[in-house]
Amino acid sequence: MTTNPAFSGVVCPSITITADDGTIDYELWGRHLDHLIDAGIDGVLVFGSIGEFYAFDLETKKRAVDFVVRHVNGRMKVFAGVGDTDVDRVLDFARSAQESGVAAIVVVSPYYFGPSDGAAKRFFGTIADAVDLPVILYNFPARTGSDLDPALVADLAREHANIVGMKDTVDTISHTRKVIRAVHEVNPDFAVFSGFDEYYLVNRVSGGVGVISGLTNVEPETFARLRDAYDAGDFAEATAAAERISHLMALYDQADLFISAIKGAVRAKGLEISTLIREPAVQLTDAQYDRIRELLR
């Protein structure tokens, strides 16, 4: 079990809020960030998968990270997702994020040609050695084509003191549990987050520290309630919050790409944002939006 992890709790991988023309809407994004803070969220990840990191140019992402850090102003942790297939672009973004003042960088495996274990160690190690920041690994094999397996994660934690955590987006808790057990033999304070909303409770039971998951954009209060109830040993309340999250999981299936559904749900909750996602994409339809509104009742 972790004793003093660098990071823990509920982290929101924020949607990137744009206008209908695709330019970032900083005013509405700021209001969204304020809602997360008021709800008690522990941190925000800028340009994770749900933030469409793959679809924005590097200079836009640098400016956006700088905006989020300044807007949040220490009220919660800010993490920057710096993933790319080109290590030089990752390093450029990572150094910029460090200058902006992020708490940590989050690095997804390079995708398309999923790296071997040796290539992954070189890739993540190069990034860790280049910054004076905590590094959080991001494992999403369904999208990257490669898996950060338990032994590899343990090796990276052993060889690089600033690799301090991981987001494990694998739809089986046994994978996350095995990672936790392997890496805690090297560093008991290594922070393993689940990337699936409904795994919060079993993640904590397994020795993990929480979730970095998309529904926190929609009902951050429910996740904060779940975290607080678990920490207080109020398992009836924790179960009630977990049941609400289980119900909300159906939101992910309401659009061609889940990012549209999450943006639609945020809009349905009252923040009048555009549901646009970057091309190539199938945009949210009126019928899908109506189903999202029904699910949120």
Backbone as a ProteinNet text record, in pm:
[ID]
protein_1_A
[PRIMARY]
MTTNPAFSGVVCPSITITADDGTIDYELWGRHLDHLIDAGIDGVLVFGSIGEFYAFDLETKKRAVDFVVRHVNGRMKVFAGVGDTDVDRVLDFARSAQESGVAAIVVVSPYYFGPSDGAAKRFFGTIADAVDLPVILYNFPARTGSDLDPALVADLAREHANIVGMKDTVDTISHTRKVIRAVHEVNPDFAVFSGFDEYYLVNRVSGGVGVISGLTNVEPETFARLRDAYDAGDFAEATAAAERISHLMALYDQADLFISAIKGAVRAKGLEISTLIREPAVQLTDAQYDRIRELLR
[TERTIARY]
84.6	0	88.6	44.4	119.2	109.1	217.4	219.2	220.9	293.9	302.4	322.2	222	238.2	246.4	318.5	330.1	195.2	112	-18.2	-121.3	-243.9	-350.4	-485.2	-589.7	-725.4	-795.6	-870.4	-950.8	-895.5	-849.6	-793.1	-882.1	-916.9	-1001.7	-915.2	-922	-860.8	-954.4	-927.5	-1024.6	-1048.6	-1175	-1204.8	-1136.7	-1101.6	-1050.5	-1167.9	-1207.1	-1328.8	-1295.3	-1364	-1342.9	-1473.9	-1460	-1576.2	-1610.2	-1719.3	-1760.2	-1660.5	-1571.2	-1470.1	-1341.7	-1340	-1225	-1121.4	-1134.9	-1040.9	-1077.3	-977.4	-1001.9	-1081.6	-1184.4	-1268.8	-1219.2	-1129.2	-1065.8	-1163	-1261.2	-1356.6	-1438.5	-1493.5	-1572.9	-1486.2	-1365	-1274.9	-1241.8	-1221.3	-1195.4	-1312.1	-1433.4	-1550.2	-1558.2	-1522	-1520	-1416.7	-1299.2	-1194.9	-1241	-1307.6	-1358	-1459.7	-1542.4	-1638.9	-1567.3	-1462.6	-1386.5	-1327.6	-1272.8	-1212.7	-1319.2	-1430.5	-1538	-1593.6	-1590.6	-1642.3	-1546.1	-1420.7	-1324.3	-1233.5	-1219.8	-1131.3	-985.8	-902.7	-764	-670.7	-701	-611.3	-678.2	-614.4	-664.9	-550.7	-580.6	-486.1	-526.5	-437.3	-460.4	-398.7	-476.3	-433.8	-402.9	-496.3	-501.6	-577.4	-615.4	-688.5	-819.2	-893.1	-1022.1	-1004.6	-883.3	-851.9	-803.9	-811.2	-777.8	-633.4	-541.7	-401.5	-344.5	-395.7	-346.2	-387.4	-477.6	-541.8	-504	-422.8	-383.5	-234.6	-198.4	-56.7	15.1	146.4	225.9	217.4	223.6	220.6	86.8	-22.2	-153.3	-155.9	-101.5	-100.5	-14.7	97.2	181.9	105.1	39.6	-36.4	-149.6	-214.4	-326.6	-280.8	-171	-118.9	-83.9	-21.8	13.5	-112.1	-216.5	-343.2	-399.7	-402.6	-462.7	-385.5	-253.4	-173.6	-203.5	-207.8	-233.4	-375.4	-471.5	-609.8	-631.3	-578.1	-595.6	-523.8	-405.7	-334.4	-319.5	-279.8	-251.6	-371.3	-490	-609.6	-628.6	-566	-556.2	-431.5	-390	-272.6	-305.1	-205.9	-219.9	-114.4	-159.5	-72.4	-84.3	26.2	24.9	50.8	-40.5	-19.1	68.1	190.1	287.1	313.1	222.9	244.4	254.9	337.4	356.2	435.2	438.2	520.7	666.2	691.9	824.8	882.8	991	1046	1091.5	1137	1179.8	1062.2	945.4	827.5	783.3	794.9	762.7	853.1	982.3	1077.1	1051.5	1020.8	990.4	870	764.7	642.7	668.6	742.2	769.5	844.7	943	1019.7	933.7	847	755.8	658.8	606.1	513.3	581.6	707.4	782.6	795.2	824.8	834.6	700.9	591.5	459.1	425	486.7	465.4	373.9	365.5	280.3	338.7	252.8	296	366	328.2	386.4	351	425.8	388.4	338.6	246.8	189.3	228.9	291.9	351.1	292.3	219.8	163.8	269.6	259.3	350.1	336.4	448.2	436.4	353.6	271.2	172.6	203.7	122.4	135.3	232.8	364.3	458.5	480.6	404.4	421.5	562.4	629.4	769.4	786.4	898.8	939.3	970.3	989.5	1023.6	1151.6	1249.9	1375.2	1356.3	1276.8	1251.1	1168.6	1074.3	993.2	1079.6	1170.9	1260	1345.1	1392.1	1473.3	1388.3	1267.8	1178.7	1143.1	1088.8	1047.2	1167.4	1276.9	1396.1	1454.6	1455.9	1505.4	1424.3	1293.9	1206.7	1227.2	1231.9	1250.4	1381.6	1486	1617.4	1625.3	1532	1539.7	1466.4	1387.9	1308.2	1330.5	1311.1	1313.9	1171.1	1095.5	953.4	918.1	815.7	761.3	702.4	717.7	666.3	564.4	448.2	344.5	331.4	350.7	334.2	185.9	156.3	17.3	11.2	-54	-65.6	-205.5	-214.5	-343.2	-323.9	-301.9	-265.7	-368.8	-496.8	-598.4	-576.1	-509.9	-484.3	-339.3	-245.6	-103.8	-46.9	-110.4	-60.5	48.4	77.9	177.6	135.7	184.2	144.1	264.2	244.7	345.2	316.4	385.7	354.9	420.1	380.2	428.4	579.5	650.1	795.9	859.3	807	860	838.2	720	691.6	784.5	804.5	894.3	1037.1	1082.9	1216.8	1230.1	1130.3	1135.2	1137.5	1058	1056.3	1189.2	1252.7	1381.6	1492.1	1486.1	1595.5	1579.9	1457.9	1433.8	1348.4	1410.1	1341.3	1223.6	1225.3	1115	1001.1	1009.6	892.5	816.3	709.4	647.3	504.9	451.1	312.4	276.2	153.1	104.9	-46.8	-98.3	-240.5	-255	-328.1	-342.2	-482.1	-490.5	-619.4	-631.1	-656.9	-674.8	-802.4	-892.6	-1024.4	-1025.1	-931.5	-930.1	-848.2	-906.3	-836.5	-719.8	-718.6	-607.4	-476	-479.7	-357.8	-307.3	-397.8	-359.9	-308.5	-375.2	-331.1	-190.1	-161	-27.2	79.1	43.9	136.1	164.1	57.8	73.7	167.5	146.5	227.4	372.5	394	530.8	605.8	541.7	611.9	629.1	540.3	554.3	668.5	717.4	838.1	960.2	951.5	1059.8	1038.3	916	881.1	740.4	727.6	593.9	504.9	564.5	486.9	451.5	482.9	447.8	295.5	244.8	100.1	39.6	-44.2	-110.6	-257.7	-296.1	-434.3	-497.4	-626.4	-701.7	-754	-761.3	-811.3	-958.4	-1023.9	-1166.1	-1242	-1344.5	-1420.4	-1470.4	-1521.6	-1588.8	-1491.7	-1362	-1263.5	-1207.5	-1267.7	-1210.4	-1198.1	-1306.8	-1304.7	-1206	-1207.6	-1118.4	-974.1	-952.2	-817	-763.9	-844	-800	-778	-867.5	-853.3	-723.8	-686.1	-567.3	-437.6	-446.7	-327.7	-301	-393.7	-380.8	-426.4	-419	-443.7	-567.4	-636.3	-756.2	-776	-837.8	-868.2	-831.6	-799	-792.4	-889.9	-1010.9	-1117.2	-1217.2	-1275.8	-1347.5	-1475.9	-1550.4	-1678	-1661.2	-1539.2	-1514.7	-1542.7	-1542.4	-1584.1	-1732.1	-1809.8	-1955.9	-2012.6	-1971.5	-2018.5	-1899.5	-1817.5	-1703	-1743.6	-1860.7	-1907	-1926	-1973.4	-1996.6	-1864.7	-1761.9	-1630.7	-1567.3	-1582.9	-1531.2	-1604.2	-1734.6	-1812.6	-1764.6	-1736.2	-1685.7	-1551	-1460.3	-1328.1	-1339.5	-1418.9	-1430.2	-1495.3	-1595.4	-1662.6	-1568.5	-1492	-1397.1	-1293.3	-1239.7	-1138.1	-1193	-1322.5	-1385.2	-1437.2	-1429.5	-1483	-1634.5	-1696.4	-1842.1	-1877.6	-1885.7	-1898	-2039.2	-2138	-2272.4	-2275.3	-2215.4	-2209	-2120.1	-2009.9	-1920.4	-1992.2	-2070.3	-2144.3	-2247.2	-2315.4	-2415.4	-2350.8	-2235.2	-2165.2	-2117.1	-2066.8	-2019.6	-2134	-2251	-2367.3	-2405.2	-2395.5	-2423.9	-2321.9	-2195.6	-2092.3	-2117.6	-2157.1	-2188.7	-2299.9	-2400.4	-2508.3	-2455.4	-2368.5	-2318.7	-2225.5	-2172.1	-2080.7	-2145.5	-2278.2	-2347.9	-2328.7	-2288.3	-2263.6	-2157.9	-2060.6	-1950.2	-1996.3	-2110.5	-2158	-2257.7	-2272.5	-2378.5	-2334	-2209.5	-2160.1	-2060.2	-2027.5	-1930	-1795.5	-1755.2	-1635.5	-1673.9	-1623.8	-1668.4	-1644.2	-1548.6	-1521.9	-1644.4	-1712.1	-1835.7	-1939.9	-1951.8	-2051.8	-2021	-1894.6	-1857.7	-1883.4	-1848	-1876.5	-2027.4	-2103.4	-2247.7	-2303.1	-2247.9	-2294.7	-2259.2	-2141	-2104.2	-2200.5	-2233.5	-2330.6	-2467.4	-2509.7	-2640.6	-2647.2	-2532.2	-2527.5	-2535.7	-2528.3	-2553.1	-2446.4	-2328.6	-2225.6	-2239.8	-2273.9	-2312.7	-2190.6	-2126.2	-2007.4	-2043.8	-1953.7	-1965.9	-1930.9	-2000.2	-1968.4	-1874.8	-1820.5	-1730.2	-1610.2	-1575.4	-1446.3	-1369.6	-1237.3	-1152.4	-1164.4	-1158.1	-1162.7	-1033.2	-1041.2	-1158.9	-1251.9	-1381.4	-1475.3	-1617	-1701.1	-1845.7	-1897.8	-1960.1	-2002.7	-2130	-2151.7	-2267.8	-2396.1	-2494.8	-2623.4	-2723	-2830.9	-2936.1	-2998.2	-3016.2	-3074.9	-2982.7	-2854.1	-2759.5	-2759.5	-2765.4	-2769.7	-2893.7	-3005.7	-3128.2	-3112.8	-3047.3	-3025.6	-2932	-2833.8	-2741.7	-2817.4	-2905	-2983.4	-3070.4	-3127	-3207.5	-3122.3	-3002	-2916.3	-2874.6	-2865.6	-2819.4	-2927.1	-3050	-3158.2	-3147.4
-119.5	0	125.2	227.8	352.1	418.9	484.8	553.7	705	752.4	897.1	925.1	894.1	914.8	1062.7	1092.7	1231.5	1286.2	1198.5	1240.1	1132.9	1176.5	1081.2	1148.4	1066.3	1119.3	1108.7	1211	1216.1	1327.1	1288.5	1383.4	1383.6	1502.3	1516.6	1537.8	1446	1473.3	1565.4	1691.1	1790.5	1780.7	1798.2	1827	1959.3	1973.8	2101.2	2174.7	2283.8	2353.3	2452.6	2435.7	2522.8	2588.5	2687	2742.5	2651.6	2682.6	2600.1	2603.8	2703.8	2710	2637.6	2574.3	2495.6	2569.9	2700.6	2776.2	2759.3	2761.8	2738.4	2853.2	2816.7	2913.7	2920.9	3013.3	3020.6	3063	3145.8	3191.6	3074.1	2993.6	2879.3	2771.6	2752.7	2654.1	2696.4	2824.6	2872.2	2843.6	2861.4	2831.8	2682.6	2599.6	2455.4	2420.2	2478	2453	2497.3	2610.7	2659.2	2560.6	2502.4	2402.6	2281.7	2234.7	2120.8	2152.7	2271.5	2312.5	2321	2384	2399.6	2263.6	2166.3	2033	1951.9	1994.8	1924.6	1828.2	1845.3	1759.7	1789.7	1685.6	1700.4	1756.4	1731.2	1777.9	1773.1	1839.5	1839.7	1803.8	1717.1	1680.4	1753.5	1834.7	1906.9	1826.2	1803.7	1729.6	1583.2	1519.4	1375.2	1331.4	1204.7	1155.5	1231.2	1251.4	1319.1	1467.7	1519.3	1656.9	1671.9	1562	1564	1609.8	1557.7	1599.1	1576.7	1476.9	1436.1	1532	1624.9	1704.3	1851.6	1893.2	2033.8	2048.3	2160.3	2183.4	2219.6	2204.2	2216.8	2356.2	2460.3	2596	2625.8	2577.7	2594.6	2523.9	2405.1	2330.3	2399	2453.3	2525.6	2643.2	2722.4	2837.9	2794	2683.4	2635.8	2589.6	2517.2	2473.3	2594.2	2693.5	2814	2881.7	2886.9	2944.2	2867.3	2735.2	2655.4	2673.6	2670.9	2689.9	2825.3	2928.3	3062.2	3073.9	3015.5	3025.7	2948.1	2829	2746.6	2809.9	2862.8	2941.4	2867.1	2740.4	2663.7	2602.2	2618.1	2567.8	2416.8	2358.7	2213.8	2185.5	2061	2022.9	2032.6	2072.9	2075.8	1984.1	1889.6	1797.3	1826.5	1813.8	1834.3	1702.1	1665.4	1548.9	1588.2	1535.1	1579.7	1471.9	1374.7	1260.8	1296.6	1221	1235.7	1114.2	1093.5	986	1029.2	1159.1	1214.6	1260.9	1198.4	1230.2	1375.6	1434	1573.5	1667	1638.4	1720.5	1699.5	1576.2	1550.8	1634.1	1633.1	1707.5	1857.6	1907.6	2049.2	2087.4	2008.4	2036.5	2020.6	1917.3	1893.4	2010.2	2062.4	2175.7	2300.7	2321.1	2434.6	2420.9	2300.6	2276.9	2299.5	2260	2284.2	2433.4	2510.8	2656.1	2717	2658.1	2709.3	2681.2	2579.3	2550.7	2434.1	2337.2	2220.8	2137.2	2059.2	1973.1	1848.1	1802.5	1681.5	1678.2	1596.7	1568.6	1425.2	1402.5	1270	1230.4	1112.3	1072.7	939.5	942.1	819.3	751.6	620.4	547.7	598.2	604.4	637.9	532.4	577.6	489	462	381.3	325.8	208.1	234.4	125.5	118.8	35.3	25.3	-19.6	49.1	16.9	-115.3	-180.7	-294.4	-243.8	-335.6	-293.4	-210.8	-251.9	-176.9	-37	-25.2	106.6	193.4	132	207.7	260.2	178.1	223.4	341	334	443.4	568.9	554	667.3	737.8	663.7	725.8	774.8	699.3	740	869.6	885.9	1010	1129.6	1113.6	1223.2	1252.3	1146.9	1166.3	1236.9	1203.2	1263	1407.6	1449	1582.4	1689.1	1650.4	1747.4	1730.9	1840.2	1836.8	1836.9	1739.8	1729.6	1584.4	1560.8	1425.4	1383.8	1257.3	1200.7	1092.8	1100.4	998.5	925.9	795.1	714.4	701.2	686.5	670.7	546.4	443.5	316.3	303.3	298.9	288	195.7	66.6	-24.6	-35.6	-14	-20.5	85.8	195.1	304.1	307.5	262.2	275.6	150.4	35.9	-88	-154.7	-104.3	-167.4	-149.9	-238.9	-240.6	-213.9	-127.7	-111.5	-217.5	-329.7	-440.5	-418.7	-496.9	-472.2	-467.9	-560.1	-562.8	-438.3	-394.2	-274.7	-151.4	-138.1	-23.3	-24.2	-139.6	-150.2	-111.6	-154.4	-117.9	32.7	95.4	240	315.1	268.9	333.1	314.2	201	172.2	260.5	284.2	353.2	504.7	554.6	699	744.3	814.2	852.3	944.7	1020.2	1113.4	1051.6	924.1	853.7	801.2	871.1	852.2	797.5	778	732.5	682.7	633.9	579.8	586.1	617.3	601.6	474	378	248.8	239.4	267	261.5	126	27.3	-111.2	-161.1	-215.4	-250.6	-387.4	-405.2	-519.4	-480	-491.7	-446.3	-537.3	-659.7	-749.3	-694.2	-627.6	-567.4	-458.8	-371.3	-262	-316.5	-415.9	-476.5	-532.7	-600.7	-657.4	-548.5	-438.6	-325.6	-270	-250.5	-196	-282.8	-411.5	-501.4	-504.8	-503.5	-507.6	-378.2	-263.8	-137.2	-100.3	-145.4	-113.6	-188.1	-291.9	-356.8	-267.7	-179.2	-85.1	47.4	98.3	227	218.4	201	187.7	309.6	423.8	546.2	574.4	482.4	498.7	502.4	604.6	630.7	570.8	469.4	408.2	449.3	518.2	558.2	463.2	436.7	368.2	471.6	429.6	518	498.2	406.8	381	426.7	506.7	571.2	472.2	358.1	265.1	178.7	201.1	121.1	192.1	302.9	375.7	286.8	222.3	146.3	31.4	-46.8	-161.4	-116.6	-2.3	53.5	81.6	145.5	177.8	51.5	-43.8	-169.5	-240.9	-225.8	-293.2	-219.7	-104.6	-28.2	89.6	118.6	235.2	361.6	472.8	602.6	673.9	617.4	684.6	667.1	768.4	761.1	890.9	876.1	987.4	948.3	1003.6	946	1052	1028.6	1131.7	1182.5	1096.7	1140.5	1246.7	1266.8	1374.7	1511.2	1519	1642.6	1669.8	1564	1572.4	1588.7	1502.2	1508.5	1498.5	1601.7	1597	1579.6	1631	1619.9	1474.5	1391.6	1250.2	1180	1212.4	1150.5	1200.8	1328.9	1380.7	1316.5	1293.6	1227.1	1083.2	1014.6	878.5	874.4	960.6	967.3	994.9	1095	1133.4	1022.8	958.3	850.1	732.2	696.9	586	618.9	739.9	779.3	780.8	811.9	817.9	682.6	581.7	450.3	443.5	538.4	539.9	462.6	332	249.2	249.3	283.3	299.3	418.6	528.1	646.7	621.3	552.9	520.1	433.3	337.6	251	329.4	421.8	503	586.5	645.5	724	634.6	516.6	423	375.5	358.9	318.1	427.9	553	663.6	664.6	641.9	637.6	521.2	407	292	326.1	398.1	441.6	534.7	627.7	726.4	667	548.6	487.4	470.6	460.6	446.9	568.9	682.4	801.2	776.1	694.7	671.2	609.1	543.9	472.2	552.8	680.4	758.2	838.5	822.3	899	815.5	862.1	791.4	783.1	891.9	894.8	948.9	885	917.5	1063.1	1129	1269.3	1355.6	1326.5	1399.7	1381	1259.2	1231	1306.9	1311.3	1383.5	1533.2	1587.5	1729.6	1755.7	1664.8	1679.3	1676.1	1589.3	1579.6	1703.8	1759.6	1884.6	1995.8	2000.6	2100.4	2078	1953.2	1922.2	1957.5	1957.6	1994.4	2146	2224.1	2366.7	2460.7	2408.4	2495.6	2495.4	2608.8	2615.8	2611	2494.9	2477.4	2419.2	2436.2	2365.9	2218.8	2130.4	1987.7	1945.4	2041.5	2011.6	1930.3	1827.9	1762	1775.4	1768.1	1795.7	1686.1	1726.4	1631.9	1550.1	1427.4	1360.3	1311.4	1334.1	1303.4	1297.5	1225.8	1232.6	1311.4	1423.7	1512.4	1459.8	1506.9	1467.8	1513	1424.7	1458.4	1504.9	1565	1608.8	1489	1378.2	1259.1	1203.9	1203	1155.5	1247.7	1377	1473.2	1452.6	1424.5	1398.4	1274.3	1170.4	1050.6	1080.1	1163	1202	1275.6	1365.9	1439.1	1344	1241.4	1143	1067.5	1028.2	950.7	1030.8	1159.7	1243.9	1272.2	1234.4	1262.7	1172.2
0	0	0	-73.1	-72.9	64.3	104.4	233	215.8	116.4	94.2	-54.5	-136.9	-280.7	-315.1	-422	-466	-510.7	-569.6	-620	-588	-568.3	-536.9	-556.6	-548.8	-548.8	-682.8	-714.7	-837.3	-925.6	-1042.7	-1138.6	-1262.6	-1308.6	-1427.2	-1551.3	-1648.6	-1777.6	-1854.9	-1850.9	-1898.2	-2048	-2085.3	-2224.1	-2260.6	-2386.7	-2436.7	-2500	-2438.2	-2480.4	-2591.2	-2703.1	-2818.3	-2860.3	-2945.2	-3014.4	-3131.9	-3200	-3314	-3429.3	-3429.5	-3535.4	-3497.5	-3379.5	-3338.5	-3257.6	-3241.9	-3159.4	-3011.7	-2926.3	-2784.4	-2723.4	-2648.8	-2578.2	-2433.9	-2408.7	-2277	-2167.7	-2202.5	-2100.5	-2047.4	-2137.3	-2093.5	-2030.3	-2080.8	-2019.6	-1876.4	-1854.9	-1719.4	-1626.2	-1676.4	-1593.6	-1561.8	-1658.6	-1634.9	-1527.8	-1536.2	-1436.4	-1297.4	-1289.9	-1161	-1102.1	-1186.9	-1140.3	-1081.6	-1148.3	-1096.2	-958.8	-946.4	-819	-709.9	-739.2	-640.8	-597.2	-688.2	-657.1	-571.1	-562.2	-478.6	-551.8	-684.6	-762.6	-724.1	-721.9	-676.4	-782.7	-909.9	-1014.1	-1149.6	-1245.5	-1382.5	-1476.1	-1570.9	-1676.5	-1804	-1855.5	-1979.3	-2093.7	-2198.4	-2316.4	-2287.9	-2217.7	-2218.9	-2343.4	-2347.7	-2465.4	-2484.3	-2374.6	-2385.2	-2416.3	-2395.3	-2431.6	-2573.9	-2651.6	-2794.1	-2818.5	-2739.4	-2750.4	-2889.8	-2957.1	-3088.2	-3199.6	-3169.4	-3274.7	-3273	-3175.1	-3165.5	-3193.4	-3254.6	-3280.6	-3150.3	-3152	-3030.6	-2970	-3051.6	-2996.2	-2929.3	-2986.6	-2923.5	-2788.9	-2783.5	-2657.9	-2551.5	-2591.6	-2495	-2434.8	-2521.1	-2471.7	-2380.4	-2413.9	-2333.2	-2195.6	-2189.9	-2060.8	-1975	-2034.9	-1960.3	-1906.4	-1988	-1941.7	-1822.8	-1831.4	-1724.4	-1594.1	-1601.5	-1479.5	-1416.9	-1499.3	-1445	-1389.4	-1459.3	-1413.6	-1284.1	-1277.2	-1156.6	-1038	-1061.1	-959.7	-827.2	-836.5	-716.1	-647.6	-703.1	-635.1	-652.8	-750.5	-764.8	-847.9	-851.3	-929.1	-1078.5	-1156	-1301.7	-1362.1	-1442.6	-1513.8	-1663.5	-1735.3	-1880	-1950.2	-2039.8	-2124.2	-2242.3	-2248.1	-2348.7	-2453.9	-2464.4	-2552	-2699.2	-2769.5	-2913.1	-2960.9	-3091.1	-3145.4	-3165.7	-3160.9	-3183.3	-3049.6	-3005.9	-2874.6	-2866.3	-2978.8	-2974.4	-2946.1	-3002.2	-2972	-2826.9	-2778.3	-2637.2	-2547	-2576	-2492.8	-2500.8	-2619	-2635.7	-2550.4	-2560.1	-2483.7	-2333.1	-2295.1	-2153.2	-2090.8	-2162.1	-2109	-2098.6	-2196.7	-2191.1	-2073.8	-2053.7	-1942.6	-1808.7	-1800	-1676.4	-1650.6	-1754.9	-1739.4	-1699	-1745.7	-1709.1	-1563.3	-1505	-1363.7	-1334.1	-1425.2	-1397.9	-1284.7	-1221.4	-1112.2	-1163.1	-1282.4	-1339.8	-1488	-1561.8	-1700	-1708.6	-1800.5	-1824.5	-1966.3	-1979	-2106.2	-2150.5	-2261.6	-2318.6	-2404.8	-2416.6	-2504.4	-2647.8	-2722.3	-2863.8	-2934.6	-3027.3	-3086.8	-3234	-3295	-3430.6	-3428	-3420.3	-3397.1	-3246.1	-3177.4	-3033.2	-2999.5	-2907.6	-2881	-2807.2	-2831.4	-2748	-2608	-2513.9	-2377.7	-2376.6	-2456.6	-2461	-2516.4	-2622.2	-2680.8	-2585.8	-2515.4	-2419.5	-2305.4	-2256	-2148.6	-2194.7	-2317.5	-2371.4	-2388.2	-2441.7	-2465.2	-2334.8	-2239.3	-2113	-2032.4	-2037.9	-1964.3	-2016.4	-2147.9	-2208	-2160.7	-2154.5	-2110.7	-1962.6	-1881.8	-1737.5	-1706.9	-1782.2	-1757.2	-1803.9	-1889.4	-1949.9	-1869.6	-1770.5	-1694.9	-1545.1	-1473.9	-1327.5	-1276.4	-1321.4	-1290.8	-1263.6	-1183.1	-1175.2	-1309.4	-1341.8	-1465.4	-1431	-1494.5	-1479.4	-1613	-1611.7	-1731.3	-1763.6	-1892.4	-1935.7	-2023.5	-1972.4	-2042.8	-2101.4	-2233	-2301.3	-2421.6	-2396.2	-2505.4	-2616.4	-2585.2	-2690.1	-2797.2	-2761.1	-2855.6	-2904.8	-2822.6	-2858.4	-2924.7	-2902.2	-2958.8	-2878.6	-2760.2	-2673.4	-2528.2	-2444.1	-2303.5	-2214	-2115.2	-2010.3	-1904.9	-1915.5	-1825.7	-1689.8	-1588.7	-1452.3	-1438.5	-1501.1	-1487.7	-1549.7	-1663.2	-1728.4	-1642.1	-1584.6	-1498.2	-1376.6	-1318.6	-1203.6	-1242	-1359.2	-1404.5	-1422.4	-1483.6	-1504.2	-1370.8	-1276	-1143.6	-1071.8	-1091.4	-1028.1	-1084.9	-1215	-1283.2	-1286.9	-1260.8	-1271.3	-1153.2	-1060.8	-936.6	-961.9	-1072.6	-1096.5	-1176.7	-1211.9	-1264.6	-1143.7	-1107.7	-976.9	-982.9	-1104.6	-1110.5	-1248.6	-1259.6	-1385.2	-1388.7	-1507.3	-1536.4	-1617.8	-1565.7	-1632.1	-1692.4	-1822.7	-1890.8	-1959	-1877.6	-1921.2	-1856.2	-1936.4	-1885	-1817.9	-1727.5	-1635.9	-1515	-1399	-1278.6	-1245.4	-1297.6	-1266.1	-1320.2	-1435.5	-1489.3	-1395.5	-1353.5	-1264	-1131.5	-1079.3	-952.1	-962.8	-1074	-1092.2	-1105.1	-1173.3	-1181.2	-1042.2	-964.4	-829	-746.9	-749	-665.9	-711.4	-842.4	-892.3	-862.4	-887.2	-871.8	-725.1	-638.4	-496.8	-430.1	-492.7	-442.2	-462.3	-560.6	-589.6	-517.7	-524.6	-464.3	-406.8	-275	-214.5	-232.5	-269.7	-286.8	-432.7	-521.6	-662.1	-675	-745.7	-750.5	-876.3	-860.8	-975.7	-976.3	-1082.7	-1105.9	-1207.4	-1191.7	-1296.4	-1395.3	-1522.1	-1625.3	-1656	-1583	-1601.8	-1477.8	-1499.3	-1391.2	-1286.9	-1332.8	-1242	-1161.4	-1177.3	-1104.3	-980.5	-940.6	-826.2	-702.8	-663.8	-538.3	-543.7	-651	-657.4	-675.7	-737.7	-745.4	-605.6	-523.6	-387	-304.2	-316.5	-242.8	-282.8	-409.9	-461.3	-429.4	-366.1	-332.1	-422.1	-513.5	-598.9	-529.5	-602.1	-539	-591	-692.8	-741.6	-890.3	-953.4	-1096.3	-1167.3	-1294.1	-1388.9	-1498.3	-1495.4	-1578.7	-1623.2	-1741.4	-1813.7	-1753.4	-1681.8	-1625.6	-1517.5	-1471	-1375.4	-1438	-1571.5	-1637.3	-1615.7	-1600.8	-1603.2	-1462.4	-1372.1	-1233	-1137.9	-1132.5	-1041.8	-896	-860.6	-721.9	-680.5	-773.3	-741.7	-712.6	-787.6	-765.1	-636	-606.5	-479.9	-361.5	-378.8	-272.9	-252.4	-361.8	-353.3	-282.3	-322	-257.6	-107.8	-72.1	68.6	151	93.2	165.4	186.8	85.9	100.8	208.3	203.4	300.9	442.4	456	588.5	635.3	550	585.9	581.3	509.6	496.6	369.6	381.5	262.9	204.2	283.3	227.1	131.9	174.1	89	-33.1	-12.4	-123.2	-226.2	-178.4	-269.5	-348.8	-283.8	-352.6	-463.3	-435.3	-537.1	-650.7	-615	-717.4	-806.6	-749.7	-829.9	-929.7	-887.9	-979.3	-1094.4	-1062.3	-1165.7	-1261.3	-1207.4	-1292.8	-1391	-1343.6	-1432.2	-1541.1	-1502.6	-1597.5	-1702.2	-1677.8	-1774.9	-1911.6	-1915.8	-2044.3	-2133	-2075.8	-2156.9	-2263.7	-2231.3	-2324.2	-2456	-2453.9	-2572.6	-2655.7	-2626	-2690	-2811.1	-2854	-2968	-3045.7	-3163.9	-3245.7	-3174.6	-3108.6	-3025.6	-2888.8	-2784.3	-2648.5	-2610.4	-2674.2	-2641	-2670.1	-2780.1	-2811.1	-2702.9	-2653.7	-2551.2	-2422.2	-2384.2	-2262.3	-2279.9	-2394.9	-2418.3	-2417.2	-2475.7	-2473.8	-2332.7	-2248.6	-2110.5	-2030.4	-2053.4	-1985.9	-2027	-2154.3	-2202.3	-2138.3	-2132.1	-2074.7	-1926.6	-1861.6	-1720.3	-1698.4	-1807.1	-1791.5	-1841.6	-1881.7	-1935.6	-2087.3	-2145.3	-2285.8	-2377.5	-2381.2	-2464	-2599.8	-2694.2	-2821.3	-2799.8	-2868	-2861.5	-2974.5	-3046.9	-3157.1	-3110.7	-3187	-3170.3	-3300.7	-3289.1	-3404	-3508.9	-3633.5	-3744.2	-3750.9	-3806.4	-3863.2	-3752.9	-3770.3	-3662.9	-3716.9	-3644.3	-3662.3	-3542.8	-3569.7	-3461.6	-3393.5	-3271.4	-3192.8	-3262.6	-3267.6	-3329.8	-3223.9	-3269.5	-3177.5	-3105.4	-3174.6	-3112.2	-3004.5	-3029.8	-2929.5	-2808	-2832.6	-2722.8	-2636.9	-2698.4	-2622.9	-2534.6	-2585.5	-2504.2	-2387.1	-2409.8	-2303.2	-2193.7	-2232.2	-2132.3	-2049.9	-2114.3	-2041.9	-1940.6	-1980.8	-1891.2	-1768.6	-1782.4	-1672.6	-1569.3	-1596.7	-1501.1	-1380.2
[MASK]
+++++++++++++++++++++++++++++++++++++++++++++++++++++++++++++++++++++++++++++++++++++++++++++++++++++++++++++++++++++++++++++++++++++++++++++++++++++++++++++++++++++++++++++++++++++++++++++++++++++++++++++++++++++++++++++++++++++++++++++++++++++++++++++++++++++++++++++++++++++++++++++++++++++++++

